[in-house]
Amino acid sequence: MSSSEVPAISLFTFPPTFGLRNVSPFCLRVEMALVHLDIPFDVVLESNPAKGPKKKLPFIISNNEVIDDSELIYLHLDQLTGGRLFKGLSPADYGMGCAFTRLVDDHLYWLVVASRWLDDDWFPNVYEGFFGSFPPVIRNLISTLARRQMRKTLDLQGLGRHSLKQQKEFARRDLQALANVLTNSRYIVGDKLSVFDFSITSMLSGLLDNVPSTWMTAIGQEFPELQHYAERIQSEVGVYGRAQP
């Protein structure tokens, strides 16, 4: 199926905040995949993730079908384009790509969340960015409840039970693992751009381009090879995580 035969898609994503075009790396990677595949789509800004079918973003509407979760959207786009999204990946490349995606999604991502939500000095940015449009009394209540729930989520995930020093050490080890691969390679797997570069780059952009900086931003800046990689992939795709002037 050519791109001209693929039905237009609506991508539901967060509005700009924290210097980012949207705060979710999962939304950004889907946008990168759509652009890479040359699929027509429009962006629908949605600040309330509870409106998603599983109470999270992103989700897409494709030919009247609602698909949520970036991984499931990847699979849908691959099927829609006759296998173009994962084309050229060897079984080993696919396995490595999945492993690195799990690292950033299920571990590094929660450290990024902790650097925003659990840091008392940084939380006012969350307060304004996520809850600033609410009336003051409601804003205070909702933000307090949301932060309490986020603490609980991070505690259940496990990373929230560690000290800040330990969280930073976890982050460095995650980023070092990525840097070990990308020091001598242009791409996370294989020798050409792949869907797994979208997953890794979207997470790196979220922590590197965050404004104002978090402690995760500072740690990310310790790895220039990751900064160069993220910038190169965004340039190659033509989709950037940071807000454009």
N, C-alpha and C positions, 0 to 999 in steps of 0.2 A: 504493500500500500504506500503510495507516495504521500508527501506532506500535504499536497493539495487535496487528497482524498480523505485525510484524517479530520474528523469533526472538531470544531472549535471547542476549547476547554475553558472552564472558569476555575481559576485557582484562588482559593480563599486563604488569606494570609494576614498576619498582623500589620498594623500601620507602623510608620517609622517611629523609632524611639531609641534613646541611648546612642545616637549617632549612626544608627543602622537603619537600612531601608525597611527591614522588619526584624524583630528581635529573635526570631526562631531560625536556627540553622536548618531545621527540617523543611521549613517553607522555602528557604533560599535554594536548597539542593534540588527541590522539585522544579523551581523556576529555571535553574541551570539545565536540568535535563530537558525541559520543554524547548528551551532556546537551542540547545545542542541538536535536538531532533527536528528542529524547524517546524514545530507544531504550533498552529495559531492558538493563542489563548488570551484571555483577559484576566486582570487581577482584581479581585474583590477584597477590599480592606475590611477586616472584621476584628474588633478589639476584644470581643468576648468569646474565648475558646469554647465556652459551654454551649454555644450554638452549633458546634460541630457534632456529627453523629456519635462520636465517642467522647465528646466534651474536650476536644483538643484540635489544634491546627497543625499542619494544613489538611485540607481536604479539597477534592476537585469534583466538579460535575462534568462528566464526559458522556455525551449522547444520552442525557437524562439519567445517567447512572451516577450515584454518589460513591466515591472511593476515598477513604481516609487512610492516614498513616503513610509516611513517605516511602517506606519499603513496599507497601502494597500498591502505591501509586507507581513506583518504579516498574513493578511487574505488569501493571496495566499498560503503561506506556510501551514496554517492550513487546507485549502481545499486540498492541494497537499498530505498531510499526513493523511487524513481522520479524521481531528479534533484533532490531537495530541497536537497542540500548546496551545490550550485553554482547554484541557482536565482536568477535575477535578475541575474546577472553578464553584462555585455556582453563581447564579445571583447576590447575594450581593457582592461576591468577585469580579466579573466582573465589577460591577458598581463602587466599590471603586477603583479598579485598573485603570479604565478609568479616574476617577476623579483625581487621583494622577498623571497619565500620562499627563493630560491636564495642571496640575499645573506646571510640569517641562518643558513641551514643549512650552506652550503659555505664560509663565511668567518667570520662572527661567532661561530658555534658553536665553531670551533677556537680562537679567542682566549679564549673562556670556559674551554675545556679547558686551555689553556696556563696560564691564571691559577690554576688549581687544581693541576695536575700538575707544572708546571715551576718553580713558586715554592717554593724550599727552605723558606721560613718558613711557607708555607701547607700544604705537603704532609702534615705530621702529621695534618691533618684528614682528608685522603684515606685515610691509613693507618688511622685509627680508624674512619672512616665506611664504608669498603669492606672492610677486612680485619680489623676488630676482633674478629670472632667466631671467627677461626682461632686455634689454639694458637700461642703466641709464636714458636717456631722456624719453623713453617710460615708464619706471618704475615710474618715478616721476608723469607723467601725469595720468597714469592708477590708481595709488594708491590714488592720490588726488581725482579723480572722484569717485572711489569706496568708499572712506571714506565719501565723501559728500553724496553719495547715502545711505550709511549705517546710517548716521545721520538722513536723511530724513525718512528712514524706521523706526528707533527707535522713531522718533517724531510722526509718524503716528500710531505706535503701542501704544504710550502713555508714556512708561517708560522713553523715551529720554527727556521728558518735565520736569522731576523731577530733583532736585539737587542730587549731588553725595551722600550726607548724606541720603536723602530720598530713593535713590536706594539701599543703603546698608541696610536700615531698612526693605525695602521690601524683600531683599534677606534673612535676618535673619528670618523674619516671615515665608517665604517659607520653609527654612531649618528646622526651629523649628517644623513646621507642620509634616514634614517627621520624625524628631527625636522623636516626641511624639508617633508615631506609632512604630518605630523601637527600642525604648528603651526596650520594653518588648516583642518583636516579632522578630523572625529570618528573616521573609519575609514581604514584604509590604502588601500582602493579603494572607489569608489562612495559612496553616501550612506546606507548601512545596514550593519549587522553582516553579515560574511561569513566564510567558512571561512578566508580569508587573515588575518583578525584573530586567529584562534586560533594560527596559525603564528607570527606576529610577537609576540603577547603572551606565548606560552609561553616564547620565548627571552628576552624582556625580564624576565619574572618570575624565570627561572633566574639571571640575573646581578644583578638588583636585590635579590632576597630571600634571596640566599645568606648563610648565617651560619656562621662569621664572614665579614666582608666580604673580598673579594678586590680586587686592583687593578682588575678589571673592574667591580666594584660601585661603586667610587669614580668611575670614568669615567662610568658610567651615571647617577650622581647629578648630573652636570653638565648633564643634560638633563631639566628638570622636566616638559616637555611629554610626554616618553616615560613618565615615572613616572605622570603623570595618565592618559595613554592606557591603560597596562597595567592600572591600578587600575580604570578605568571598564569596560574590556572584561571583566575577571574578574567584576566586580559584575553586569554585564549578563547574562553567561552563568550566573553562580552557581557557578563553579568557580574556586578559587584555587590558585596554585602553592605558596604558603607553607604551612607546617604550621600547623594551627589549634590554638589553646590548648585 
